[in-house]
Amino acid sequence: MQLLTNELYKNDIVAAAYTEIEWDKLSGKTVLLTGATGMIASVLVDILMYRNQHEKQNTKVIAISRNEQKARERFAEYWNSPYFSYLSHDITAPLPEVGKVDYLLHAASNTHPRAYATDPIGTITANVNGTYELLQYASEHACERFLFFSSVEIYGENRKDVDKFEESYLGYIDCNTTRAGYPESKRLGEALCNAFAAQKGQEFVIGRFSRVYGPTMGQDDSKAIAQFIRKAAKKEDIILKSEGNQLYSYTYVVDAAMAAIYLLLYAKAGEAINVADSQSDIMLKDMAAILAHAAGTKVVFELPDEVERAGYSTATKATLDAGKMENLGWKAQTSIEEGLRKTIKCIQL
């Protein structure tokens, strides 16, 4: 699937690139993104490079990931652009000299259950060691703003005392488990941001992203929604590995990418802000039903294997209050029904 030649995806990028915000604040700036071939960061690269190509934005984009071949294929259209550069690097090691960086966006992380279970050390070190090394570079190079991509997972389990998680909420996490590596290391990543602000004056903002979906999901993504979408795209039955009563917040990936830009431009320094489409809270079984209907198939139930089970969240309700994000002027443009249909079509094309 070549996303940049996919009309559905391209239309999303064009619409995002012409969102009425203060793009001039990014003109002539250097933006460094880690996890650049990942789900949200790759969309950000596409939006910024579209602005460069069509609106003379002149924003230098430095993309960092570990797999150069994957990056060459994903970003072939930009590879020789004077406004795009790529570095293959493991972020848990000190960042090599890449010059002045105005905005540093740390989006590199394992983000799905099978990865949490099979690479728990890598999950933790990307969120802790990686965040430390990047904050160190930012603080030494007068970086204007550091954006840490955090997660709904930091809230832990709902204590059944709130309907939606506000940013001040803190739920239960059993830290003596392999699965805890992801939420606990995201929590520590947030703490590192605060430590660098207090000790070295590094400005930061934190985006606590809901579950994100869309056509940039990796083929190895083991999240339930990713598995459902791949099945629907192949017109196969949707396999539900639980009763499906989990209620979560979701955000379409292009909306999530635009939220990151809003955080860069408009969020108050030091804030942690929920990113979620307030209209896309849905139970897993209802999502499965939407996808099965779109595919003309049915929902079937199956027990997860041990590796999958080890990486699954135990949260049964994790919905986010997105009031702060919406107060910045951001609003999701793609409903859950439209986003699921669009993602299926993008994968099929």
Summary of the structure (lengths in Angstrom):
residues: 349
radius of gyration: 19.1
end to end distance: 7.2
largest distance: 57.0
contacts: 1196
relative contact order: 0.15
helix: 44%
strand: 17%
